[in-house]
């Protein structure tokens, strides 16, 4: 790998100058502690927060000031970020290695939009598939979708992996409080692991007569997904027998390849479509989100889309200084490329968001984990940092020790809803639940304060021994939602998607391909043949041969 630079010697002269100016600001600010920045400006929050729809972003605890922000905005202009945003929303070929547009944003454009179609018929195609999904949701909720023996479907299993699993799983869990009445008796399950462990556990619990499987795969060739689907089919056939009605009653397919779904056996009327211009990790807004719609209903699903569309319009039109996704992106660039911080923690203080860190790990690292730029050359700057995280209260008892007193600098996103349990104020347990939410908020705010200010946040403690000292100066942002709802969650997810695109523009990389994933799949297929004795092991390295020998010996 090439040595990374702070100022690239490629790109336009304006870009090189913008990076040089930015690094001057980094040298100026690097010695300053966040506690000093807050002492210098007691109203610092006022100048370093922004709102967009139901979201508030506080970035006052980042190691940045107004002059550094000015240079970050200049960097955005030198990279033609505004032009790239318009190319994205005009359906131009922003995915250069696969020669296609990236139009996940079109999935959340409302049916009554007055926006001009970038591609003829794209909005009507999207609405047509949403209408077909709505009919399926209604049929299942009303008890009209029945298994082969005539029994009502009581459980739905989503079989997918990556974006076909992480997005629907995360949102379904996060919005469980918004489950509509007709879905509350419906079990919604997820199976993604290729080792069959999730499927094995589910098949022990469920009844074939009442179970419907959704097979979600953009290409409908994903090995992990098809193996799980074949296991589900064999399970059904053992109990219900092999007959034409089995596939019709117990399988729905979601893919961009209808011919592949038909070849596997999914009936045409049970097929939902996505498009090549939707990347898997950007696909929860499409019919891949069927499990979400089954949980919160189509009205709730459309509210999710509406929140995301609001954020798209904000991203497209707001000036840099009030553009929430752009500020998130620029702060990340500043931390990674100017302050040299290459680790980023996602810390939601709401148990409903337990799957958010895993979802954002895929979104950011699969999109921007690149070392080759759009011109096919090795990048000269660090790109995506390593993302990790956990629900905040659990993380406090796991890895916060490293954040507070370890040797690594880590940036953090603290995420929380300002309001919760207000709808339960007239129930017997409302007081206790509201108190617990207040406790979570107190911990969220206290931890970010301590990480930023260190011992300056502990004025009453006096002189501490070295092993108790808190150095602080760990930068973080806090993202508050008014409340966790379909609309606010949609806005938040879209903010992160747009952040990823903005960073990719500044780094000069393509966030819409994932070639690094493909070779591992190919080699795994070859290795499977060796494990099964169908191919010779001669071409393998000694480590792999030795491990296979041990496996076979068992």
ZAMARGU-4260 file (C-alpha; in steps of 0.2 Angstrom, whole numbers, plus 5000, padded with zeros to 4 digits):
<rodrens>
0) 5000/5000/5000 | 5006/5017/4996 | 5011/5030/5010 | 4996/5041/5014 | 4998/5060/5013
5) 4990/5074/5021 | 4991/5085/5005 | 4988/5075/4989 | 4999/5079/4973 | 4985/5074/4962
10) 4968/5082/4958 | 4965/5100/4953 | 4976/5114/4958 | 4961/5121/4968 | 4959/5104/4977
15) 4978/5103/4982 | 4977/5121/4988 | 4961/5117/4998 | 4970/5103/5007 | 4985/5113/5010
20) 4974/5127/5018 | 4965/5114/5028 | 4981/5106/5035 | 4987/5123/5041 | 4971/5124/5052
25) 4974/5106/5058 | 4992/5111/5064 | 4984/5126/5073 | 4971/5117/5081 | 4979/5100/5085
30) 4988/5106/5101 | 4971/5114/5108 | 4961/5104/5120 | 4942/5104/5118 | 4941/5111/5136
35) 4950/5126/5130 | 4938/5128/5115 | 4923/5128/5127 | 4932/5140/5139 | 4935/5152/5125
40) 4917/5152/5119 | 4904/5149/5133 | 4891/5149/5119 | 4900/5137/5108 | 4885/5126/5105
45) 4875/5140/5097 | 4887/5141/5082 | 4890/5122/5081 | 4873/5114/5079 | 4861/5112/5065
50) 4843/5105/5063 | 4835/5097/5048 | 4817/5091/5050 | 4816/5080/5066 | 4835/5079/5068
55) 4847/5090/5078 | 4866/5088/5075 | 4877/5095/5089 | 4895/5095/5083 | 4902/5108/5096
60) 4912/5093/5104 | 4922/5091/5088 | 4940/5098/5088 | 4935/5111/5074 | 4932/5130/5074
65) 4924/5142/5062 | 4940/5145/5052 | 4943/5126/5050 | 4925/5124/5044 | 4927/5138/5032
70) 4942/5129/5024 | 4931/5112/5024 | 4918/5121/5014 | 4931/5127/5002 | 4937/5109/5000
75) 4919/5104/4996 | 4918/5117/4983 | 4935/5112/4975 | 4929/5094/4974 | 4913/5100/4965
80) 4902/5092/4979 | 4887/5103/4973 | 4890/5096/4955 | 4891/5078/4961 | 4875/5080/4971
85) 4866/5086/4956 | 4874/5071/4945 | 4867/5059/4959 | 4850/5066/4958 | 4850/5068/4939
90) 4853/5049/4937 | 4870/5052/4929 | 4883/5038/4929 | 4890/5041/4947 | 4894/5022/4948
95) 4908/5022/4936 | 4915/5004/4938 | 4898/4997/4934 | 4893/5011/4922 | 4876/5015/4930
100) 4867/5028/4940 | 4863/5026/4959 | 4845/5030/4961 | 4841/5024/4979 | 4834/5041/4982
105) 4821/5038/4969 | 4813/5025/4980 | 4807/5038/4992 | 4801/5051/4980 | 4782/5053/4985
110) 4769/5047/4972 | 4762/5065/4971 | 4779/5073/4967 | 4781/5087/4955 | 4800/5083/4953
115) 4805/5080/4935 | 4809/5062/4932 | 4828/5060/4928 | 4823/5043/4919 | 4806/5041/4910
120) 4795/5030/4920 | 4806/5028/4935 | 4794/5035/4948 | 4779/5026/4941 | 4789/5010/4941
125) 4794/5012/4959 | 4776/5016/4964 | 4769/5001/4955 | 4781/4990/4965 | 4776/4998/4981
130) 4757/4996/4976 | 4761/4977/4973 | 4770/4976/4990 | 4755/4985/4998 | 4743/4972/4991
135) 4754/4958/4998 | 4755/4966/5015 | 4736/4968/5016 | 4733/4950/5011 | 4744/4944/5025
140) 4738/4956/5038 | 4720/4951/5034 | 4723/4933/5035 | 4719/4930/5017 | 4736/4923/5013
145) 4736/4905/5018 | 4747/4890/5017 | 4745/4875/5006 | 4734/4867/5019 | 4723/4882/5020
150) 4729/4888/5037 | 4733/4907/5040 | 4751/4913/5039 | 4757/4917/5056 | 4776/4918/5053
155) 4786/4926/5040 | 4805/4922/5038 | 4815/4934/5028 | 4830/4925/5020 | 4844/4937/5014
160) 4861/4943/5018 | 4870/4960/5019 | 4858/4974/5013 | 4844/4962/5011 | 4845/4958/5029
165) 4853/4971/5039 | 4842/4986/5033 | 4825/4977/5036 | 4831/4969/5052 | 4837/4985/5059
170) 4822/4995/5055 | 4809/4982/5060 | 4817/4981/5077 | 4819/4999/5079 | 4801/5003/5075
175) 4793/4988/5084 | 4783/5001/5095 | 4774/5006/5079 | 4768/4989/5074 | 4751/4990/5068
180) 4737/4980/5076 | 4735/4968/5062 | 4753/4963/5063 | 4756/4961/5081 | 4751/4942/5080
185) 4763/4940/5065 | 4780/4933/5069 | 4794/4941/5058 | 4810/4932/5058 | 4827/4934/5049
190) 4839/4921/5043 | 4856/4927/5035 | 4870/4916/5042 | 4877/4904/5029 | 4881/4890/5042
195) 4862/4887/5044 | 4862/4890/5063 | 4848/4903/5062 | 4838/4892/5050 | 4840/4877/5061
200) 4833/4886/5076 | 4819/4894/5067 | 4813/4878/5059 | 4813/4869/5076 | 4801/4883/5082
205) 4789/4886/5067 | 4775/4876/5059 | 4777/4873/5040 | 4758/4875/5037 | 4759/4893/5044
210) 4776/4899/5038 | 4779/4911/5023 | 4797/4914/5017 | 4803/4930/5008 | 4819/4926/4998
215) 4828/4943/4995 | 4843/4944/4984 | 4847/4957/4971 | 4855/4945/4959 | 4846/4930/4965
220) 4863/4921/4964 | 4869/4924/4982 | 4875/4908/4989 | 4872/4911/5007 | 4854/4916/5003
225) 4850/4902/4991 | 4857/4888/5003 | 4845/4895/5016 | 4831/4895/5004 | 4834/4877/4999
230) 4835/4872/5017 | 4818/4880/5019 | 4811/4872/5004 | 4817/4855/5009 | 4809/4857/5026
235) 4792/4862/5019 | 4792/4847/5006 | 4796/4835/5020 | 4780/4840/5030 | 4769/4845/5016
240) 4775/4835/5001 | 4781/4840/4984 | 4767/4849/4974 | 4764/4864/4963 | 4755/4874/4977
245) 4769/4873/4989 | 4779/4887/4980 | 4764/4898/4977 | 4758/4897/4995 | 4775/4898/5005
250) 4787/4909/4995 | 4789/4927/4989 | 4804/4933/4980 | 4812/4950/4979 | 4826/4953/4966
255) 4831/4963/4951 | 4832/4946/4941 | 4814/4940/4938 | 4820/4926/4927 | 4831/4919/4941
260) 4817/4919/4953 | 4806/4910/4940 | 4820/4897/4937 | 4821/4894/4956 | 4802/4892/4957
265) 4795/4908/4963 | 4778/4911/4955 | 4777/4927/4944 | 4763/4934/4955 | 4774/4932/4971
270) 4789/4941/4963 | 4793/4959/4968 | 4806/4969/4959 | 4821/4980/4963 | 4833/4988/4950
275) 4851/4987/4945 | 4853/5005/4951 | 4849/5000/4969 | 4864/4995/4979 | 4860/4981/4991
280) 4865/4992/5006 | 4854/5006/5000 | 4839/4995/4996 | 4828/4995/5012 | 4817/5008/5004
285) 4812/4996/4990 | 4802/4980/4991 | 4817/4973/5001 | 4809/4982/5015 | 4794/4970/5014
290) 4797/4964/5032 | 4797/4982/5038 | 4780/4985/5030 | 4773/4969/5037 | 4778/4976/5054
295) 4773/4994/5053 | 4760/4994/5039 | 4762/5002/5022 | 4757/5019/5030 | 4771/5018/5042
300) 4783/5012/5028 | 4778/5027/5017 | 4782/5038/5032 | 4799/5030/5033 | 4801/5035/5014
305) 4794/5053/5018 | 4808/5056/5031 | 4821/5050/5019 | 4815/5061/5005 | 4815/5076/5016
310) 4833/5073/5020 | 4837/5071/5002 | 4829/5087/4998 | 4839/5096/5012 | 4855/5088/5006
315) 4852/5094/4989 | 4848/5112/4992 | 4854/5117/5009 | 4870/5128/5010 | 4885/5119/5017
320) 4884/5128/5034 | 4867/5122/5038 | 4868/5105/5028 | 4867/5091/5041 | 4873/5077/5030
325) 4887/5088/5023 | 4893/5093/5040 | 4893/5075/5046 | 4904/5071/5030 | 4916/5086/5032
330) 4918/5082/5051 | 4923/5064/5046 | 4935/5070/5033 | 4943/5082/5046 | 4945/5069/5059
335) 4952/5056/5047 | 4963/5066/5036 | 4968/5081/5046 | 4968/5074/5064 | 4973/5056/5059
340) 4959/5048/5068 | 4954/5031/5060 | 4941/5024/5072 | 4923/5029/5074 | 4911/5022/5086
345) 4892/5022/5084 | 4883/5024/5101 | 4864/5024/5101 | 4856/5027/5118 | 4840/5018/5114
350) 4839/4999/5114 | 4827/4999/5099 | 4843/5004/5089 | 4853/4989/5094 | 4856/4984/5076
355) 4861/5002/5070 | 4879/5000/5072 | 4880/4984/5062 | 4869/4993/5048 | 4881/5008/5048
360) 4896/4997/5047 | 4890/4990/5031 | 4884/5006/5024 | 4900/5016/5027 | 4914/5003/5026
365) 4907/4993/5011 | 4904/5010/5002 | 4920/5020/5006 | 4932/5006/5011 | 4941/5009/4995
370) 4960/5012/4991 | 4958/5015/4972 | 4950/5032/4966 | 4939/5034/4951 | 4954/5035/4939
375) 4960/5018/4944 | 4975/5025/4954 | 4979/5021/4972 | 4972/5034/4984 | 4984/5046/4992
380) 4973/5050/5007 | 4965/5039/5021 | 4947/5035/5016 | 4934/5027/5028 | 4939/5024/5046
385) 4935/5008/5055 | 4917/5008/5062 | 4911/4999/5077 | 4899/5001/5091 | 4885/4995/5103
390) 4870/5002/5112 | 4877/5015/5123 | 4872/5008/5141 | 4880/4991/5136 | 4895/4999/5128
395) 4899/5009/5144 | 4902/4992/5153 | 4912/4985/5138 | 4924/4997/5129 | 4921/5014/5136
400) 4937/5011/5147 | 4947/5012/5131 | 4938/5028/5125 | 4941/5037/5142 | 4959/5030/5146
405) 4965/5020/5132 | 4979/5025/5120 | 4969/5027/5104 | 4959/5042/5099 | 4941/5037/5093
410) 4928/5048/5086 | 4910/5045/5092 | 4892/5047/5086 | 4880/5048/5101 | 4862/5045/5095
415) 4846/5047/5105 | 4828/5052/5104 | 4823/5067/5115 | 4806/5060/5118 | 4800/5043/5123
420) 4786/5035/5133 | 4775/5051/5131 | 4761/5040/5123 | 4761/5029/5139 | 4759/5043/5152
425) 4742/5037/5156 | 4747/5019/5160 | 4752/5012/5177 | 4770/5010/5172 | 4773/5027/5163
430) 4782/5035/5177 | 4795/5022/5179 | 4798/5021/5160 | 4799/5040/5158 | 4812/5039/5172
435) 4822/5026/5163 | 4822/5036/5147 | 4829/5051/5157 | 4842/5040/5164 | 4848/5035/5147
440) 4848/5053/5141 | 4858/5058/5156 | 4871/5045/5152 | 4872/5049/5134 | 4875/5068/5138
445) 4887/5064/5152 | 4898/5052/5143 | 4900/5064/5128 | 4904/5078/5140 | 4917/5068/5149
450) 4925/5062/5133 | 4927/5079/5127 | 4932/5089/5142 | 4941/5076/5152 | 4945/5082/5170
455) 4938/5099/5166 | 4921/5091/5168 | 4925/5085/5186 | 4929/5101/5194 | 4923/5095/5212
460) 4935/5080/5211 | 4951/5089/5215 | 4968/5081/5210 | 4966/5064/5204 | 4979/5050/5204
465) 4986/5045/5187 | 4976/5029/5186 | 4960/5039/5188 | 4963/5053/5177 | 4953/5057/5161
470) 4962/5065/5147 | 4947/5070/5137 | 4949/5078/5120 | 4940/5064/5112 | 4929/5072/5098
475) 4911/5067/5096 | 4894/5072/5088 | 4877/5070/5096 | 4862/5067/5084 | 4846/5069/5093
480) 4829/5064/5086 | 4813/5072/5092 | 4807/5054/5094 | 4811/5038/5086 | 4797/5036/5073
485) 4796/5030/5055 | 4798/5048/5049 | 4813/5052/5060 | 4822/5036/5057 | 4820/5038/5038
490) 4828/5055/5039 | 4842/5049/5050 | 4846/5034/5039 | 4846/5045/5023 | 4857/5058/5032
495) 4870/5044/5034 | 4868/5038/5016 | 4871/5056/5010 | 4885/5058/5022 | 4894/5043/5014
500) 4891/5050/4996 | 4898/5067/5001 | 4914/5059/5008 | 4916/5048/4993 | 4916/5064/4982
505) 4929/5072/4993 | 4940/5057/4993 | 4938/5054/4974 | 4931/5036/4976 | 4916/5026/4970
510) 4904/5022/4985 | 4892/5012/4975 | 4903/4996/4970 | 4910/4983/4982 | 4923/4973/4972
515) 4932/4968/4987 | 4918/4957/4992 | 4917/4947/4976 | 4934/4938/4976 | 4931/4930/4993
520) 4915/4923/4986 | 4924/4915/4971 | 4938/4908/4981 | 4925/4901/4994 | 4917/4892/4980
525) 4933/4884/4975 | 4938/4879/4993 | 4920/4871/4995 | 4925/4859/4981 | 4941/4854/4990
530) 4932/4852/5007 | 4920/4840/4998 | 4933/4831/4989 | 4927/4836/4972 | 4943/4846/4968
535) 4962/4844/4972 | 4970/4854/4985 | 4987/4855/4977 | 4984/4874/4972 | 4981/4879/4990
540) 4993/4887/5002 | 5000/4876/5016 | 4989/4884/5029 | 4973/4881/5020 | 4978/4863/5016
545) 4982/4860/5034 | 4966/4867/5040 | 4956/4857/5028 | 4966/4841/5033 | 4961/4844/5051
550) 4942/4847/5046 | 4942/4831/5036 | 4951/4821/5050 | 4936/4825/5061
</rodrens>
